[in-house]
Amino acid sequence: MIYDFSQAHKQSGLGIIVLFFEFAFKLLRALVFPAIILLVRGSLSSLGIMLLILLGIFILAFINAYLSYKYLNFHIDSTNNELVVQKGFLKKELVTIKLEKIQQVNLQQNFIQKILDLYAIQIDTAGGDSAEVSLKALEEPMALALKAALLEKDESLKIEFDAISDGAISNLESSPANSPVIRLDLKTLFKIGISSNYGSTLAIFFGFIVTMANQLREWRELMMEDEEDISETFSASMQFLSTGMLFGIAFIALIGIHVFRTFYTYSNFEMYLKNQALHLSSGLFSKKSNHLRARNVQITSVSQNYFQQLLGIVEIKLKQASGLKLRNEEDAPQSHLIIPGASKLEKESIVSLILKEEPLPKLSLKANYRYMFFPIAFYIGIPLAILIAYNYWVESLMMYNWLGLPYCAFMGFFIFRSFKNHQISLAENCIILQTGAWDVSKKYLVPTKIQGLSSSQYLWHKSLNIGHLEIHTAGGSLHFRYGNYTDIQKLKNYWLLNVEKSSKDWN
């Protein structure tokens, strides 16, 4: 089948179903808690009102879905070499994107789209703070053909699609034999789940607990009248659980949630190399397919903690130019690609692909010991001061005061590790910034990707010759703090000179 994108195209008619569920879900999510309260407090008349509201939501969602489908079309303007998207019913909107400005064309597929065999396509440039264009319901052949047209910038704008599926495109037979290929099996996914990214899972777990606690408190106030009996029942039940058991249950729940999130996000993960570009696809119910050219990578980040070191895996992030505002790492395909569990050999292959060779540091600049002063004051000094003040002015917590000593030792250990790991190195045609206390990260940057360099120095550090360096790129900034200011200035001038002399573009 041949697609001529110089002519206007619409989304698939089945896209009305996708758009309907998307809009209906947004409305239902906003009204779920008021609806529960209304049902708990109300009677049969309240149930009737809820059914009418539900019917109204479905009608409104269907009208919105139909109009969104009806009044959206897109084509590629060969004269101006740009993608043109027209949309809107009451408010007409015209979006144009120069093809040379396009950084990413990503395919995504949620559960509804997977059932209907449709794809969403997101087009991102290095400019805006959100995806420039998002088409929610394209048939697979058209989605893949449009992606090829936008990335290859074919002047004919006629893309022939030979009925190959997305699964066939990711088939390893289409990639060269020497291409670095990663497939995450169940064993590797389990290793990733028990060894990485505890912070985001902890935040989700804590948020869930707080939300449920608030809802339970509200429902208790609505449904229970005798608070004294409730307190007695609750106190009696809590006697069966010790503090240690609670921590154990919370720890197991935390690990379980993270393992589930890992399987959900990275199931069927595949990465292959084709035409000097990396292609990644992953997802259990919501499938994501990403494409990144090696030359567009701004920062290559490789991180590993102690458990990952024992299990023989590393996490790799390939950051590219983007203006997208991101909620978390897992929702960041438009700004950088995440390879959550690569082996040492796979890591070396990917780094060599991006940087042409594995960089070896020749010169390293480490942080001054004053790097630890602020973290010690903030993470140890302030909590201890609050504890002492509470003991003195409010009530004594004598039975818990002993926890202050292991807390100080724990925080002190990680602050010292962060200080020891903080350094910047110069390799052949590469800058390496190492940071981290638990997850030790190495960020690799080719000097030609530098867009700006800035150095700073606090007034009280002038006599100590201590300063800070910030390296600006289109994929983010790198920060080196509390280094020798004279050496920082030398490195800054050296890199600026190399950038000025180089004929290579940052992109």
C-alpha positions in Angstrom: 0.0 0.0 0.0 1.3 3.5 -0.9 0.6 6.5 1.3 0.8 9.9 -0.4 1.2 12.3 2.5 1.1 15.4 0.3 -2.7 14.8 0.4 -4.8 15.4 3.5 -5.3 12.3 5.7 -7.7 11.6 8.6 -7.3 9.3 11.6 -9.0 5.9 11.6 -12.8 5.9 12.1 -12.2 3.5 15.0 -10.4 6.4 16.6 -13.8 7.7 17.8 -13.8 4.8 20.3 -10.3 5.7 21.5 -11.1 9.4 21.9 -14.4 8.5 23.6 -12.8 6.4 26.3 -10.0 8.9 26.8 -12.4 11.8 27.4 -14.9 9.8 29.5 -12.0 8.5 31.7 -10.9 12.0 32.4 -14.4 13.1 33.5 -15.0 10.0 35.6 -11.6 10.3 37.3 -12.5 13.9 38.3 -15.9 12.9 39.6 -15.2 9.5 41.3 -14.8 10.7 44.9 -17.8 13.1 44.9 -19.8 10.2 43.4 -18.8 7.9 46.2 -19.7 10.4 48.9 -23.1 11.1 47.2 -23.9 7.4 47.0 -22.9 6.8 50.7 -24.9 9.7 52.0 -27.8 9.5 49.6 -30.8 7.3 48.8 -32.4 5.9 45.6 -32.9 9.4 44.3 -29.2 9.9 44.5 -28.6 6.8 42.5 -30.9 8.1 39.8 -29.1 11.4 39.7 -25.8 9.5 39.4 -27.1 7.5 36.5 -28.2 10.6 34.7 -24.8 12.2 35.3 -23.2 9.1 34.0 -25.4 9.2 30.9 -24.5 12.8 30.3 -20.8 12.1 30.6 -21.1 9.4 28.0 -23.0 11.6 25.6 -20.6 14.5 26.1 -17.6 12.1 25.6 -19.1 10.8 22.3 -19.8 14.2 20.9 -16.3 15.4 21.8 -14.8 12.2 20.3 -16.7 12.5 17.0 -15.9 16.2 16.6 -12.2 15.6 17.4 -12.1 12.9 14.7 -14.2 14.8 12.1 -12.3 18.1 12.3 -8.7 16.8 12.3 -6.6 16.2 9.2 -2.9 16.3 8.5 -0.5 16.3 5.5 3.1 17.1 4.6 3.7 20.3 2.7 6.4 19.5 0.2 6.9 23.2 -0.8 7.7 24.4 2.7 9.0 21.0 3.9 6.7 20.9 6.9 4.0 18.8 8.6 0.7 20.6 8.7 -2.1 19.6 11.2 -5.5 21.3 11.1 -7.9 20.6 14.0 -10.7 22.2 16.0 -14.5 22.7 15.6 -15.4 25.9 17.4 -11.8 27.0 17.7 -9.8 26.3 14.6 -6.1 25.5 15.1 -3.3 25.2 12.5 0.0 23.5 13.6 3.0 23.5 11.3 6.3 21.8 12.1 9.4 22.0 9.9 10.6 18.5 9.2 14.2 19.3 10.0 13.1 20.4 13.5 11.6 17.1 14.4 13.6 15.3 17.1 11.3 12.3 17.9 8.4 10.4 16.3 7.2 7.9 18.9 4.5 5.2 18.5 2.4 4.4 21.6 -0.4 1.9 22.2 -2.6 1.8 25.3 -5.0 -1.1 26.1 -7.9 0.3 24.0 -5.7 1.0 21.1 -4.2 -2.5 21.3 -7.6 -4.1 21.1 -8.5 -2.0 18.0 -5.0 -2.4 16.5 -4.5 1.4 16.4 -1.4 3.5 17.3 -0.9 6.9 18.8 1.9 8.9 17.2 3.7 11.7 19.1 5.9 14.2 17.3 8.4 16.2 19.4 10.7 19.0 18.6 13.5 20.5 20.7 11.5 23.6 21.3 8.1 23.4 23.1 7.3 22.3 26.7 4.9 19.5 25.4 4.5 17.2 22.5 4.0 19.4 19.4 1.6 17.0 17.7 -0.2 13.9 19.0 -2.4 11.8 16.7 -4.3 9.3 18.8 -5.8 6.8 16.3 -3.8 5.8 13.3 -3.9 2.3 11.7 -0.6 0.5 12.0 0.4 0.7 8.3 -0.3 4.5 8.2 1.4 5.1 11.5 4.6 3.4 10.5 4.6 5.0 7.0 4.1 8.5 8.5 6.9 7.9 11.0 9.2 6.8 8.1 8.2 9.9 6.0 8.9 12.3 8.9 12.2 10.8 9.9 13.6 10.1 6.5 12.2 13.3 5.1 11.5 11.6 1.8 11.0 14.3 -0.9 8.4 12.2 -2.8 6.3 12.0 0.3 5.0 8.7 -1.0 5.8 5.8 1.3 5.2 2.2 0.2 4.1 0.0 3.1 4.6 -3.7 2.4 2.3 -5.1 5.1 5.1 -5.6 7.6 3.9 -5.4 11.2 5.5 -3.6 14.1 6.5 -6.9 15.5 8.2 -7.7 12.2 9.9 -4.4 12.1 11.5 -5.1 15.5 12.6 -8.6 14.2 16.3 -9.1 14.8 16.7 -10.4 11.2 16.3 -6.8 9.9 19.3 -5.6 11.9 23.0 -6.3 11.1 24.6 -9.3 12.8 27.0 -7.1 14.8 24.3 -4.7 16.1 24.0 -4.4 19.9 20.7 -6.1 20.7 18.9 -6.1 24.1 15.9 -8.2 25.0 14.8 -8.3 28.6 13.5 -11.7 29.7 11.5 -12.3 32.9 14.7 -13.1 34.9 16.2 -9.7 34.0 13.0 -7.9 34.7 12.9 -9.4 38.1 16.5 -8.3 38.8 15.6 -4.8 37.7 12.5 -4.8 39.9 14.3 -5.7 43.1 17.4 -3.5 42.6 16.5 -0.1 41.1 14.4 3.0 41.3 13.1 2.7 44.9 12.5 6.4 45.1 9.7 6.7 42.6 8.0 3.5 43.9 8.3 4.8 47.5 6.7 8.1 46.5 3.8 6.2 44.8 3.4 3.9 47.7 3.5 6.7 50.2 1.0 8.7 48.1 -1.3 5.7 48.0 -1.2 5.2 51.7 -1.9 8.9 52.4 -4.8 9.0 50.0 -6.3 5.9 51.4 -5.9 7.2 54.9 -7.7 10.4 54.1 -10.5 8.6 52.3 -10.9 6.2 55.2 -11.1 9.1 57.6 -13.8 10.8 55.5 -15.8 7.6 55.2 -15.5 7.0 58.9 -16.9 10.4 59.7 -19.8 9.8 57.3 -20.7 6.3 58.2 -19.7 5.9 61.9 -21.2 7.7 64.8 -19.7 6.1 67.8 -16.0 7.1 67.6 -15.2 5.7 70.9 -16.1 2.1 69.9 -14.2 2.5 66.7 -11.0 3.6 68.5 -11.3 0.7 71.0 -11.7 -1.8 68.1 -8.8 -0.3 66.1 -6.5 -0.3 69.2 -7.3 -3.9 69.9 -6.6 -5.0 66.4 -3.3 -3.1 66.3 -2.0 -5.0 69.3 -1.5 -8.0 67.0 1.0 -6.2 64.9 4.4 -5.1 66.1 6.3 -2.3 64.7 8.8 -4.7 63.1 5.9 -6.6 61.4 4.5 -3.4 60.0 7.9 -2.4 58.6 8.3 -5.9 57.1 4.9 -5.8 55.5 5.6 -2.3 54.1 9.0 -3.4 52.7 7.5 -6.5 51.0 4.7 -4.4 49.6 7.2 -1.8 48.3 9.3 -4.4 46.5 6.2 -6.1 45.2 4.8 -2.9 43.8 8.1 -2.0 42.1 8.5 -5.5 40.6 4.9 -5.2 39.2 5.6 -1.7 37.8 8.8 -3.0 36.2 7.0 -5.9 34.5 4.2 -3.6 33.4 6.5 -0.9 32.0 9.3 -3.0 30.4 7.6 -6.3 29.4 8.5 -7.3 25.8 11.4 -4.8 25.9 13.5 -5.0 22.7 16.2 -2.8 21.4 17.9 -3.1 18.0 20.1 -1.1 15.7 19.2 -0.1 12.2 20.8 2.5 10.0 22.7 4.0 12.9 19.5 4.5 14.9 18.3 2.8 18.0 14.8 1.4 18.0 13.1 0.5 21.3 9.7 -1.0 22.1 8.2 -2.1 25.4 5.0 -2.4 27.4 2.6 -5.0 28.6 -0.8 -3.4 27.9 0.4 0.1 26.9 3.0 -0.4 24.2 5.6 2.3 23.4 7.9 2.3 20.4 10.7 4.8 20.3 13.3 5.8 17.7 16.6 7.7 18.3 19.5 8.4 16.0 22.9 8.0 17.6 24.0 11.4 16.4 21.1 13.1 18.2 22.1 11.8 21.7 23.2 14.7 23.9 24.1 12.9 27.1 24.7 9.2 27.7 24.2 8.3 31.4 25.2 4.9 32.9 24.2 4.2 36.5 24.6 1.3 38.8 24.1 0.6 42.5 25.6 -2.1 44.8 22.8 -4.6 44.2 22.9 -4.1 40.4 26.6 -4.6 40.5 26.1 -8.0 42.2 23.4 -8.9 39.6 25.5 -7.7 36.7 23.2 -5.1 35.2 23.4 -1.4 34.6 20.8 1.3 33.7 21.4 3.4 30.6 19.7 6.7 29.7 20.2 8.3 26.3 19.2 11.9 26.6 18.4 14.0 23.6 17.2 17.6 22.9 13.7 18.1 24.1 11.5 20.7 25.8 9.0 18.3 27.3 8.1 18.6 31.0 8.2 15.1 32.5 6.4 13.7 35.5 8.8 10.7 36.0 11.4 8.6 34.3 9.0 6.0 33.1 6.9 8.6 31.3 9.8 10.2 29.5 10.2 8.5 26.1 10.1 11.8 24.3 13.1 13.3 26.0 15.3 10.3 26.6 15.4 6.6 26.2 15.8 4.3 29.2 17.5 0.9 28.9 16.8 -0.5 32.5 18.9 -3.6 32.5 21.9 -3.9 30.2 24.8 -6.2 30.8 28.4 -5.0 30.8 29.0 -6.1 27.2 25.8 -4.5 26.0 26.7 -1.3 27.9 30.1 -1.1 26.2 28.5 -1.7 22.8 25.9 1.1 23.2 28.5 3.6 24.6 30.8 2.8 21.7 28.0 3.4 19.3 27.3 6.8 20.7 30.8 7.9 21.4 32.6 5.8 18.7 34.8 4.2 21.4 34.8 3.5 25.1 36.2 6.6 26.8 39.2 6.3 29.1 39.7 9.2 31.6 43.0 11.0 31.3 42.5 13.8 33.8 40.1 14.0 36.8 39.0 16.9 39.0 37.5 16.0 42.4 35.4 18.0 44.8 36.7 19.7 47.9 35.7 18.3 51.3 33.5 21.4 51.8 31.1 19.7 49.4 29.8 17.8 52.5 29.1 20.8 54.7 25.6 21.7 53.4 24.3 18.1 53.2 25.5 17.5 56.8 23.8 20.7 58.0 20.6 20.0 56.1 20.2 16.2 56.5 21.8 15.7 59.9 22.0 19.1 61.7 18.4 20.3 61.2 16.7 17.0 62.0 18.7 16.7 65.2 17.9 20.3 66.2 14.2 19.6 65.7 14.4 16.4 67.8 16.2 18.2 70.6 13.8 21.2 70.5 10.8 18.8 70.6 12.3 17.0 73.6 12.9 20.2 75.4 9.8 22.3 74.7 7.0 19.7 73.9 7.5 16.3 75.4 10.3 13.9 76.0 10.9 11.1 73.4 13.5 9.3 75.5 12.6 5.9 74.2 13.1 7.0 70.6 16.2 9.2 71.1 18.6 6.3 70.5 17.4 6.3 66.8 19.3 9.6 66.3 22.7 7.8 66.4 22.1 5.2 63.6 20.3 7.9 61.6 23.4 10.1 61.8 25.7 7.2 60.9 23.4 6.2 58.0 23.1 9.7 56.5 26.8 10.4 57.1 27.8 7.3 55.2 25.8 8.4 52.1 27.0 12.0 52.3 30.6 10.8 52.4 30.0 8.4 49.4 28.4 11.2 47.5 31.5 13.4 48.1 33.9 10.6 47.1 32.0 9.9 43.9 31.7 13.5 42.8 34.2 14.2 40.1 34.6 15.3 36.5 37.0 13.7 34.1 38.5 14.5 30.7 38.9 11.8 28.1 39.7 11.8 24.5 36.9 13.8 22.9 34.6 13.1 25.9 33.6 14.6 29.2 32.7 12.3 32.1 30.8 13.5 35.1 30.4 11.0 38.0 27.9 11.6 40.8 25.7 9.7 43.3 25.7 8.1 46.7 23.8 4.9 46.2 23.1 4.9 42.4 26.5 5.9 41.1 26.0 7.6 37.7 28.5 8.4 34.9 27.3 10.9 32.3 29.2 11.0 29.0 29.2 14.1 26.9 30.9 14.8 23.6 32.3 18.4 23.8 30.8 19.4 20.4 27.3 19.0 22.1 28.1 21.8 24.5 25.8 24.9 24.0 27.2 26.9 26.9 29.6 26.9 29.9 29.2 28.9 33.1 31.4 29.0 36.2 30.5 30.5 39.6 32.1 31.1 42.9 30.7 32.1 46.3 32.2 35.2 47.9 33.4 33.2 50.9 35.1 30.6 48.7 37.2 33.2 46.8 40.2 32.9 49.1 39.8 29.1 49.2 39.9 29.0 45.3 36.7 26.8 45.2 34.1 27.1 42.5 31.4 25.4 40.5 30.9 24.5 36.8 27.7 24.1 34.8 27.7 22.6 31.3 24.7 23.4 29.2 23.4 21.1 26.4 20.2 20.7 24.5 19.5 17.5 26.6 20.0 19.1 30.0 22.8 20.5 32.2 25.7 18.9 34.0 26.8 20.3 37.3 30.2 19.9 39.0 30.5 21.6 42.4 33.2 22.6 44.9 36.1 22.0 42.6 39.4 23.8 42.3 38.4 27.1 40.6 41.6 27.6 38.7 41.3 24.1 37.2 37.6 24.7 36.4 38.5 27.9 34.5 41.2 26.0 32.5 38.8 23.2 31.5 36.1 25.8 30.7 38.5 27.7 28.3 39.7 24.5 26.8 36.2 23.2 26.0 35.1 26.6 24.7 38.1 26.7 22.3 37.3 23.2 21.0 33.7 24.0 20.5 34.6 27.2 18.6 37.1 25.3 16.4 34.8 22.4 15.7 32.7 22.3 12.5 30.3 19.7 14.0 26.7 20.7 14.9 25.4 20.1 18.4 22.6 18.1 16.8 
